[in-house]
Amino acid sequence: MAIVISGVNNNDKITASDGTIDLLSGVSYASTITAPSFSGSNVVANQFINVGSNIQLGNAGVATATTFVGNLTGNVNNTGNLLLQIGGSEKFRVGSSGQLGIGGANYGTSGQVLSSGGSGSAATWQTIDLSNLNASNLTSGTIPEARLPATVPTTADLSTLENNIAVLGFKVATNGSLSRYSLVNQVIDEFNDATGIDASASTNELLINGYYTGGTSTSGNATGGTVTTVSGYKYHQFTHTGRYNGQSGGSNYTTTYNFVVPGTGTLEYLVVGGGGRGESTHTGWNQSGYSKGGQGGARQHNASFSATAQTYTIVVGGGAQGWTDSTNWSGANSSAFGVTANGGAGSYVTGAGIDGGYYANFSQFGYPTNDYAGGYGWFGGSGASGVSNHGIAIQYGGKGGGGHGNNGTLGASQSGGNGVGGGGGGAGELYAAGNGGHGVVLVRYANNAFTSLTEGGDLTLQSVDTTAVDGAPTKADLIMLIENFAGTATLNTDIKGYISRDSGTTFTQGTLVDEGSYATSTKKILAFHDLDISGQPSGTSICYKITTHNQSASKKTRIHAVSYGWK
């Protein structure tokens, strides 16, 4: 066909002579073809470029196709559900409202979560049950909050918890060596001392080793030995009345006493062993003409001994005999209150005697010098050496009853002081060695220092006041730990509990119940809860009162601890 190009400037046209260009082939364009529209069958139709296989590129930028191969970028949009199929079968969908469907319109139920079925199975909707979750499965992280149950426990349901807290408080108080806790709306007292009890309002209350019991208390003195009273103090002197240690004709080289203490109290004691003898002429003189003096008895002293109600055995040792062939040159031991003071050794000291010990509180006893002047509190001095001739100066014994030696001028060697455990003087040229002095046991305490307790009486135990910080309370609890030491106390008959909010002027009795045992079957937890005290005169001075009744030798009730609270 003939091609006609006509037109001028921007109105150029290409036309065929028959009106139609049948085919363009071998035509290339170096720039963009611009046309207001395309029309034609199959290639361009209805303003879509048809590229076959049902793929159409619309003028709105929408692509439709039965299949798609390649990379997809941009948005995927549909007015209904967006489906994902594999092999013509739907596997996943996004609903028009954003639902996630598995294998169709399977959106699960409210609260379910998608759970993987593993590498060979489809994901499924699962319900997570936390009601039986095992705490052992929580291996990390923290739980920030706890939720109370829908039904909050009533006050009655909390009574056991309150009781357990009270018992725990008792245990904590014990471990901390605390006698009394004053908490907000609660007081715990374990009776390590008497600070929580109003003694003026209580009667017959005895505090013994951390518990209260009913009974009486009396003060008194001990018995035994020779007793004197000086400046409000009692003195007991125990001396040896038998033979010298090693003396022939018997074996009573010690003297035994009973010291009877009626109750608990504090005393001071001094225990002194028997003194050793001086060296005898039988052995000759040595150390350039000297014979040795005897050692004073050993001493055991305690200025603050805690005595209890019992009988203590007192043993006083005798001194060693000076002139004897016996080998018992040492004094006999003294003992008392679990201690022993050994007797002094014989033939012990060369030269002047050695001073013993000084004890100011026993100054009316003892010897201060070798010549036995009374008093001044010296005990257990050693004896001095004897000498072989007149020309050597005399040696004197130590303070505490040590005997002087002999040089032929002063006569016989001096024995150690009896009753202070002094050592004997050494022998001289004409005389035998001196004896060791007998030992002694001395006891000192304040007059009526020993308290005797008789358990088994009825008591009234009232606490000191505690101020309620948030106004007058209307309810009160009382928990106590008691022990049926003898017999069994009947609740609300043999033992009763009360609470007051007006400093003890008005009390309301609660009904005690047994809430179980602790430690042993005879130790009980007694309590009452939510006692109504609103009928009392208004006040904020809170105290409790516990009374015991029908107490005797066969029924003894001990109160070990009390916890009381209010609201």
C-alpha positions as CSV (number, residue, x, y, z in Angstrom):
1,M,0.0,0.0,0.0
2,A,1.0,3.5,-0.6
3,I,2.0,5.5,2.5
4,V,1.1,9.2,2.5
5,I,2.8,11.6,4.9
6,S,0.9,14.9,5.1
7,G,0.4,17.7,7.3
8,V,2.4,20.6,8.5
9,N,4.3,21.2,11.8
10,N,2.5,19.5,14.7
11,N,-0.3,18.1,12.5
12,D,1.8,15.5,10.6
13,K,0.0,12.3,9.7
14,I,0.8,8.9,8.3
15,T,-2.0,7.2,6.4
16,A,-2.4,4.4,4.0
17,S,-4.0,5.0,0.7
18,D,-6.8,2.5,1.6
19,G,-7.1,4.0,5.1
20,T,-5.4,1.1,7.0
21,I,-1.7,0.3,7.8
22,D,-1.8,-3.5,7.8
23,L,1.7,-4.2,9.4
24,L,4.8,-2.4,10.5
25,S,7.9,-4.5,10.4
26,G,11.5,-3.7,10.7
27,V,10.7,-0.4,12.3
28,S,12.7,0.8,15.3
29,Y,12.1,3.9,17.3
30,A,14.8,6.0,19.0
31,S,12.4,7.8,21.3
32,T,9.0,7.4,23.0
33,I,5.9,6.8,21.0
34,T,3.2,9.2,22.3
35,A,-0.4,8.8,21.4
36,P,-3.7,10.0,22.9
37,S,-5.0,6.4,22.7
38,F,-4.6,2.9,21.3
39,S,-7.3,0.8,19.6
40,G,-7.3,-2.5,18.0
41,S,-8.3,-6.1,18.4
42,N,-6.3,-8.5,20.6
43,V,-3.3,-6.2,21.2
44,V,-4.9,-3.1,22.6
45,A,-8.5,-3.3,23.8
46,N,-10.6,-1.4,26.2
47,Q,-7.6,0.6,27.3
48,F,-5.7,-2.5,28.5
49,I,-2.5,-4.0,27.0
50,N,-3.2,-7.6,26.6
51,V,0.0,-9.7,26.9
52,G,-1.7,-13.1,26.9
53,S,-2.2,-15.7,29.5
54,N,-5.0,-13.6,31.0
55,I,-2.4,-11.0,32.3
56,Q,-3.7,-7.5,32.0
57,L,-2.1,-4.2,32.9
58,G,-4.9,-1.8,33.7
59,N,-4.8,1.9,33.6
60,A,-5.3,2.0,37.3
61,G,-2.1,0.1,37.9
62,V,-3.9,-3.2,38.8
63,A,-2.4,-6.4,37.5
64,T,-4.5,-9.6,37.3
65,A,-3.2,-13.0,36.4
66,T,-4.1,-16.7,37.0
67,T,-0.4,-17.3,37.8
68,F,2.5,-15.1,38.8
69,V,6.2,-15.9,38.7
70,G,8.8,-13.4,39.9
71,N,9.4,-10.9,42.7
72,L,6.6,-8.8,44.1
73,T,7.1,-5.3,45.5
74,G,4.7,-2.7,46.7
75,N,1.2,-3.3,48.0
76,V,-1.1,-6.3,47.5
77,N,-4.7,-5.2,47.7
78,N,-8.1,-6.8,47.4
79,T,-11.5,-5.5,48.4
80,G,-12.4,-8.9,50.0
81,N,-10.2,-11.5,51.5
82,L,-6.6,-11.9,50.6
83,L,-5.9,-15.6,50.0
84,L,-2.7,-17.5,49.8
85,Q,-3.0,-20.8,47.8
86,I,-0.5,-23.6,47.1
87,G,-1.4,-26.0,44.3
88,G,-4.9,-24.5,44.1
89,S,-5.6,-25.2,47.7
90,E,-6.0,-22.3,50.2
91,K,-3.4,-22.4,53.0
92,F,-3.6,-18.9,54.6
93,R,-5.9,-15.9,54.4
94,V,-6.2,-12.4,55.7
95,G,-9.8,-11.4,56.3
96,S,-11.2,-8.0,55.4
97,S,-11.1,-7.1,59.1
98,G,-7.5,-8.2,59.6
99,Q,-8.3,-11.8,60.8
100,L,-5.8,-14.5,60.2
101,G,-7.3,-17.7,58.8
102,I,-5.6,-21.1,58.7
103,G,-6.7,-23.3,55.7
104,G,-9.8,-21.1,55.1
105,A,-12.0,-19.0,57.4
106,N,-10.5,-20.7,60.5
107,Y,-9.8,-17.7,62.7
108,G,-9.8,-19.6,66.0
109,T,-11.6,-18.3,69.2
110,S,-11.0,-15.3,71.4
111,G,-7.8,-15.7,73.5
112,Q,-6.3,-18.5,71.4
113,V,-2.8,-18.3,70.0
114,L,-1.1,-19.8,66.9
115,S,1.0,-22.8,67.8
116,S,3.5,-24.4,65.5
117,G,2.9,-28.0,64.5
118,G,6.5,-28.6,63.7
119,S,8.4,-28.8,60.4
120,G,5.9,-31.3,58.9
121,S,2.6,-30.0,60.2
122,A,0.4,-27.0,59.8
123,A,0.1,-24.3,62.5
124,T,-3.0,-24.6,64.7
125,W,-5.0,-22.4,67.0
126,Q,-4.4,-23.4,70.7
127,T,-5.9,-22.4,74.1
128,I,-3.2,-21.9,76.8
129,D,-4.3,-23.2,80.2
130,L,-2.5,-21.4,83.1
131,S,-4.7,-22.8,85.9
132,N,-2.4,-25.8,86.5
133,L,0.9,-24.2,85.7
134,N,3.7,-25.9,87.6
135,A,6.0,-23.4,89.3
136,S,9.0,-25.6,88.4
137,N,8.4,-24.6,84.7
138,L,9.2,-20.9,85.6
139,T,12.9,-21.0,85.0
140,S,13.6,-17.3,84.5
141,G,12.1,-13.8,84.8
142,T,10.0,-12.4,87.6
143,I,6.4,-12.3,88.5
144,P,5.6,-8.6,89.1
145,E,2.2,-8.9,90.6
146,A,-0.1,-11.4,92.4
147,R,-3.8,-11.4,92.1
148,L,-6.1,-12.1,95.0
149,P,-8.9,-14.6,94.5
150,A,-12.3,-13.4,93.6
151,T,-13.5,-14.1,97.1
152,V,-11.3,-12.5,99.8
153,P,-10.9,-14.5,103.0
154,T,-13.0,-13.4,105.9
155,T,-11.7,-12.4,109.3
156,A,-12.4,-15.8,110.7
157,D,-10.3,-17.4,107.9
158,L,-7.4,-15.2,108.8
159,S,-7.3,-16.3,112.5
160,T,-4.9,-19.2,111.8
161,L,-2.6,-16.8,109.9
162,E,-2.7,-14.3,112.7
163,N,-1.8,-17.1,115.1
164,N,1.1,-18.3,113.0
165,I,2.4,-14.7,112.8
166,A,2.3,-14.5,116.6
167,V,4.1,-17.8,117.0
168,L,6.7,-16.6,114.5
169,G,7.1,-13.4,116.5
170,F,7.8,-15.4,119.6
171,K,10.5,-17.3,117.8
172,V,12.1,-14.2,116.3
173,A,12.0,-12.5,119.7
174,T,13.9,-15.6,121.2
175,N,16.5,-15.6,118.4
176,G,17.1,-11.9,118.9
177,S,17.2,-12.1,122.7
178,L,14.5,-9.5,122.8
179,S,12.0,-9.5,125.6
180,R,9.2,-7.4,124.1
181,Y,8.2,-6.1,120.7
182,S,5.8,-3.1,120.6
183,L,4.4,-3.0,117.0
184,V,1.6,-1.0,115.4
185,N,-1.6,-2.5,116.9
186,Q,0.3,-5.5,118.4
187,V,2.6,-6.3,121.3
188,I,4.6,-9.5,121.6
189,D,6.2,-10.4,125.0
190,E,8.3,-13.6,125.5
191,F,9.2,-12.9,129.2
192,N,12.9,-12.7,128.9
193,D,12.5,-10.1,131.6
194,A,9.7,-8.5,133.6
195,T,9.6,-5.1,131.7
196,G,6.2,-6.0,130.0
197,I,4.4,-6.8,133.3
198,D,2.7,-4.4,135.6
199,A,3.9,-5.7,139.0
200,S,1.5,-3.4,141.0
201,A,-1.5,-4.9,139.2
202,S,-0.3,-8.5,139.2
203,T,-0.3,-11.0,142.1
204,N,1.6,-14.1,143.0
205,E,3.5,-13.9,139.6
206,L,6.8,-15.7,139.6
207,L,9.2,-15.2,136.6
208,I,11.4,-18.3,136.3
209,N,13.7,-19.0,133.3
210,G,11.5,-17.2,130.8
211,Y,8.0,-18.2,131.9
212,Y,5.4,-16.9,134.5
213,T,3.8,-19.2,137.0
214,G,1.8,-18.7,140.1
215,G,3.5,-19.1,143.5
216,T,5.3,-17.4,146.3
217,S,8.8,-16.0,146.8
218,T,10.8,-15.8,150.0
219,S,14.3,-14.5,150.7
220,G,16.7,-16.2,153.1
221,N,20.2,-17.2,154.0
222,A,22.3,-20.4,153.6
223,T,23.5,-22.6,156.4
224,G,26.8,-24.4,157.2
225,G,30.1,-23.6,158.9
226,T,30.7,-20.8,161.3
227,V,28.4,-17.8,160.3
228,T,29.0,-14.2,161.1
229,T,27.4,-11.0,159.9
230,V,29.4,-7.9,159.1
231,S,28.0,-4.7,157.5
232,G,24.9,-6.5,156.0
233,Y,26.9,-9.5,154.7
234,K,26.8,-13.1,155.8
235,Y,30.2,-14.9,156.1
236,H,30.5,-18.7,156.3
237,Q,33.9,-20.0,157.5
238,F,34.9,-23.7,157.0
239,T,38.1,-24.9,158.6
240,H,39.9,-28.2,159.0
241,T,39.5,-29.9,162.4
242,G,41.4,-33.2,161.7
243,R,45.0,-34.3,161.5
244,Y,47.9,-32.8,159.6
245,N,48.5,-34.5,156.2
246,G,51.0,-37.4,156.7
247,Q,50.4,-37.5,160.5
248,S,50.3,-41.0,161.9
249,G,47.3,-42.5,163.6
250,G,44.5,-41.8,161.2
251,S,43.4,-40.7,157.8
252,N,41.2,-37.7,158.5
253,Y,43.4,-35.3,156.7
254,T,40.4,-33.3,155.3
255,T,37.1,-32.0,156.9
256,T,33.8,-32.1,155.0
257,Y,30.8,-29.8,155.4
258,N,27.4,-29.2,153.9
259,F,26.6,-25.7,152.6
260,V,22.8,-25.5,152.1
261,V,21.5,-22.9,149.8
262,P,17.7,-22.3,150.0
263,G,17.2,-20.6,146.6
264,T,18.9,-18.7,143.8
265,G,21.3,-15.9,144.5
266,T,24.9,-14.7,144.0
267,L,27.8,-15.3,146.4
268,E,31.6,-14.9,146.6
269,Y,33.9,-17.7,147.6
270,L,37.6,-18.3,148.4
271,V,39.0,-21.8,148.5
272,V,42.5,-22.4,149.9
273,G,44.4,-25.7,150.0
274,G,46.6,-26.9,152.9
275,G,50.2,-25.5,153.2
276,G,53.3,-27.7,152.6
277,R,55.8,-28.4,155.3
278,G,59.3,-27.0,155.6
279,E,62.4,-29.1,154.8
280,S,63.2,-31.4,157.7
281,T,66.7,-32.0,159.5
282,H,66.3,-35.6,158.4
283,T,67.4,-34.5,154.9
284,G,70.2,-32.3,156.1
285,W,70.8,-28.8,155.1
286,N,71.5,-27.8,151.6
287,Q,71.9,-24.8,149.4
288,S,74.9,-23.6,151.5
289,G,73.3,-24.3,154.9
290,Y,69.7,-23.5,154.2
291,S,66.7,-25.9,154.6
292,K,63.7,-25.0,152.3
293,G,60.4,-23.6,153.5
294,G,57.0,-25.1,152.5
295,Q,54.8,-23.7,149.7
296,G,51.5,-22.0,150.7
297,G,48.2,-23.6,149.6
298,A,46.8,-22.8,146.2
299,R,43.8,-20.4,146.0
300,Q,40.5,-20.4,143.9
301,H,38.4,-17.3,144.0
302,N,35.1,-16.2,142.4
303,A,33.6,-12.8,143.3
304,S,30.2,-13.6,141.6
305,F,29.1,-17.2,141.6
306,S,25.5,-17.9,140.7
307,A,24.2,-20.4,143.3
308,T,21.0,-22.4,143.1
309,A,18.8,-24.1,145.6
310,Q,20.9,-27.2,146.6
311,T,23.4,-28.6,149.1
312,Y,27.0,-27.9,148.2
313,T,29.8,-30.1,149.5
314,I,32.7,-28.2,151.1
315,V,36.1,-30.0,151.7
316,V,38.9,-28.4,153.6
317,G,42.4,-29.8,153.3
318,G,44.9,-30.1,156.2
319,G,48.5,-28.8,156.1
320,A,51.4,-31.2,155.9
321,Q,53.1,-32.3,159.2
322,G,56.6,-31.0,159.7
323,W,58.4,-33.7,161.6
324,T,57.6,-37.0,159.9
325,D,59.2,-39.7,157.9
326,S,56.2,-39.8,155.7
327,T,56.5,-38.8,152.0
328,N,53.3,-36.7,152.3
329,W,55.1,-33.4,152.4
330,S,52.4,-31.5,150.6
331,G,49.2,-30.1,152.1
332,A,45.8,-31.7,151.3
333,N,43.5,-30.3,148.6
334,S,40.5,-28.2,149.4
335,S,37.4,-28.1,147.1
336,A,34.0,-26.4,146.8
337,F,31.5,-25.1,144.1
338,G,33.1,-27.3,141.5
339,V,36.7,-26.1,141.9
340,T,39.8,-27.5,143.6
341,A,42.6,-25.6,145.4
342,N,45.7,-27.9,145.6
343,G,47.8,-28.2,148.7
344,G,51.2,-26.5,148.7
345,A,54.3,-28.5,148.1
346,G,56.8,-29.3,150.8
347,S,60.4,-28.1,150.8
348,Y,59.7,-25.5,148.2
349,V,61.2,-22.1,149.1
350,T,64.8,-21.1,149.5
351,G,65.3,-17.8,151.4
352,A,62.5,-15.5,152.5
353,G,58.9,-16.7,152.2
354,I,56.7,-15.8,149.2
355,D,53.6,-13.6,149.8
356,G,50.2,-15.3,149.1
357,G,47.1,-13.6,147.7
358,Y,45.1,-10.7,149.1
359,Y,41.3,-10.6,149.1
360,A,39.7,-7.4,150.4
361,N,36.2,-8.8,151.0
362,F,37.7,-11.3,153.4
363,S,39.9,-8.9,155.3
364,Q,38.7,-10.0,158.8
365,F,40.3,-13.3,158.0
366,G,43.9,-14.2,157.0
367,Y,47.4,-13.1,158.2
368,P,49.2,-10.1,156.9
369,T,52.7,-10.9,158.3
370,N,54.8,-13.9,159.4
371,D,54.0,-13.4,163.0
372,Y,50.2,-14.1,162.5
373,A,48.7,-10.8,163.3
374,G,45.0,-11.2,162.6
375,G,43.0,-9.8,159.6
376,Y,44.0,-7.9,156.4
377,G,42.9,-10.7,154.0
378,W,46.2,-12.5,153.1
379,F,46.1,-16.2,152.3
380,G,48.5,-18.9,151.2
381,G,51.9,-17.4,152.0
382,S,55.0,-19.6,151.7
383,G,57.3,-20.5,154.6
384,A,61.0,-19.3,154.8
385,S,64.2,-21.3,154.9
386,G,65.8,-22.5,158.1
387,V,69.5,-22.2,158.6
388,S,72.3,-24.5,160.0
389,N,73.9,-22.2,162.6
390,H,73.5,-19.1,164.7
391,G,75.5,-16.9,162.5
392,I,73.1,-16.8,159.6
393,A,70.2,-14.3,159.7
394,I,66.7,-15.5,160.3
395,Q,64.4,-15.7,157.3
396,Y,60.7,-14.7,157.6
397,G,57.7,-16.3,156.0
398,G,55.5,-14.6,153.4
399,K,52.2,-12.7,153.9
400,G,49.4,-15.2,154.3
401,G,50.6,-17.3,157.1
402,G,54.1,-18.4,155.9
403,G,56.2,-19.6,158.8
404,H,59.7,-18.3,159.5
405,G,62.7,-20.5,159.5
406,N,65.0,-21.4,162.5
407,N,68.6,-20.5,163.1
408,G,68.9,-21.8,166.7
409,T,68.2,-18.4,168.2
410,L,64.5,-18.1,167.9
411,G,63.7,-21.6,168.8
412,A,61.6,-24.0,166.7
413,S,60.8,-23.3,163.1
414,Q,57.4,-21.7,162.8
415,S,54.5,-23.6,161.3
416,G,52.3,-22.1,158.6
417,G,49.2,-20.3,159.7
418,N,46.1,-22.5,160.1
419,G,43.0,-21.4,158.4
420,V,44.9,-19.5,155.7
421,G,47.0,-22.3,154.1
422,G,50.4,-21.0,155.0
423,G,53.6,-23.0,154.3
424,G,55.8,-24.2,157.2
425,G,59.3,-22.8,157.9
426,G,62.4,-24.8,157.2
427,A,64.3,-26.7,159.9
428,G,67.2,-25.3,161.9
429,E,70.2,-27.0,163.6
430,L,68.2,-28.0,166.6
431,Y,64.6,-28.1,165.6
432,A,62.4,-29.8,163.0
433,A,60.7,-28.1,160.1
434,G,57.4,-26.3,160.7
435,N,54.0,-27.7,159.8
436,G,52.0,-26.5,156.8
437,G,48.9,-24.5,157.8
438,H,45.5,-26.0,157.3
439,G,43.4,-24.7,154.4
440,V,40.1,-22.8,154.5
441,V,36.9,-22.2,152.5
442,L,35.2,-18.8,153.0
443,V,31.8,-17.7,151.6
444,R,30.3,-14.2,151.5
445,Y,26.9,-12.9,150.3
446,A,24.4,-10.1,151.0
447,N,22.0,-10.8,153.8
448,N,18.8,-12.6,152.5
449,A,20.4,-13.0,149.1
450,F,18.8,-16.3,148.2
451,T,15.3,-16.3,146.8
452,S,13.1,-19.4,147.3
453,L,10.2,-20.0,144.9
454,T,7.2,-22.2,145.6
455,E,5.3,-22.9,142.5
456,G,1.6,-23.9,142.3
457,G,-0.4,-20.9,143.4
458,D,-3.0,-18.9,141.5
459,L,-1.8,-15.8,139.7
460,T,-3.0,-12.6,138.1
461,L,-0.7,-11.4,135.3
462,Q,-1.4,-8.0,133.9
463,S,0.6,-6.2,131.3
464,V,1.8,-2.6,131.2
465,D,-0.3,-0.3,129.0
466,T,0.4,0.2,125.3
467,T,-1.1,3.3,123.6
468,A,-3.3,2.6,120.5
469,V,-2.0,5.0,117.8
470,D,-5.1,5.1,115.7
471,G,-7.8,5.8,118.2
472,A,-10.0,3.7,120.5
473,P,-10.0,0.0,119.3
474,T,-13.2,-2.0,119.1
475,K,-11.8,-5.5,118.5
476,A,-9.0,-7.4,120.2
477,D,-7.0,-10.6,119.9
478,L,-5.1,-12.6,122.5
479,I,-2.7,-15.5,121.8
480,M,-0.6,-17.2,124.5
481,L,1.8,-20.1,124.7
482,I,1.2,-22.1,127.9
483,E,2.6,-25.3,129.4
484,N,0.6,-27.8,131.4
485,F,3.6,-28.6,133.6
486,A,1.5,-30.6,136.0
487,G,-2.1,-31.7,135.3
488,T,-4.2,-30.0,132.6
489,A,-5.7,-26.6,132.8
490,T,-9.4,-26.4,131.8
491,L,-9.8,-23.5,129.4
492,N,-11.9,-20.6,130.6
493,T,-12.0,-22.2,134.1
494,D,-8.4,-22.8,135.2
495,I,-7.0,-20.2,132.9
496,K,-8.7,-17.0,131.6
497,G,-7.8,-14.1,129.3
498,Y,-9.0,-10.5,129.3
499,I,-8.4,-7.3,127.3
500,S,-8.9,-3.7,128.4
501,R,-8.8,-0.4,126.5
502,D,-9.0,1.9,129.6
503,S,-5.8,1.0,131.4
504,G,-7.2,-2.0,133.2
505,T,-10.2,-0.3,134.8
506,T,-12.6,-2.3,132.6
507,F,-11.8,-5.8,131.3
508,T,-13.7,-7.9,128.8
509,Q,-13.1,-11.7,129.0
510,G,-12.5,-13.6,125.7
511,T,-13.3,-17.3,125.2
512,L,-10.0,-19.1,124.9
513,V,-9.8,-22.0,122.4
514,D,-7.0,-24.6,121.9
515,E,-5.3,-24.0,118.6
516,G,-2.8,-26.8,118.8
517,S,0.4,-27.8,120.4
518,Y,4.0,-26.6,119.9
519,A,7.3,-28.2,120.9
520,T,5.6,-30.9,123.0
521,S,2.0,-32.2,123.6
522,T,1.9,-30.4,127.0
523,K,2.7,-27.0,125.5
524,K,-0.4,-25.4,124.0
525,I,-1.4,-22.4,121.8
526,L,-4.4,-20.7,123.3
527,A,-6.2,-17.8,121.7
528,F,-9.3,-15.8,121.1
529,H,-10.0,-13.5,118.1
530,D,-12.1,-10.5,117.4
531,L,-13.2,-9.9,121.0
532,D,-15.7,-7.1,121.0
533,I,-14.5,-4.4,123.4
534,S,-16.6,-1.5,122.0
535,G,-18.8,-1.6,125.1
536,Q,-15.9,-0.5,127.4
537,P,-15.4,3.2,128.2
538,S,-13.6,4.7,125.3
539,G,-9.8,4.7,125.7
540,T,-6.5,4.0,124.0
541,S,-4.5,2.5,126.9
542,I,-4.5,-1.2,126.0
543,C,-3.5,-4.0,128.3
544,Y,-4.2,-7.7,128.9
545,K,-4.9,-9.8,132.0
546,I,-4.4,-13.5,132.4
547,T,-5.6,-15.4,135.5
548,T,-5.0,-19.0,136.7
549,H,-7.2,-20.8,139.1
550,N,-7.3,-24.1,141.1
551,Q,-3.5,-24.3,141.0
552,S,-1.7,-26.8,143.3
553,A,1.1,-29.2,143.4
554,S,-0.9,-31.4,141.0
555,K,-1.9,-28.6,138.6
556,K,0.8,-26.1,137.5
557,T,0.2,-23.9,134.5
558,R,3.1,-21.9,133.1
559,I,2.8,-19.0,130.7
560,H,5.7,-18.8,128.2
561,A,4.7,-15.9,125.9
562,V,1.8,-13.6,125.0
563,S,0.8,-11.7,121.9
564,Y,-2.1,-9.3,121.9
565,G,-3.5,-7.0,119.2
566,W,-6.3,-4.6,118.5
567,K,-8.1,-2.8,115.7
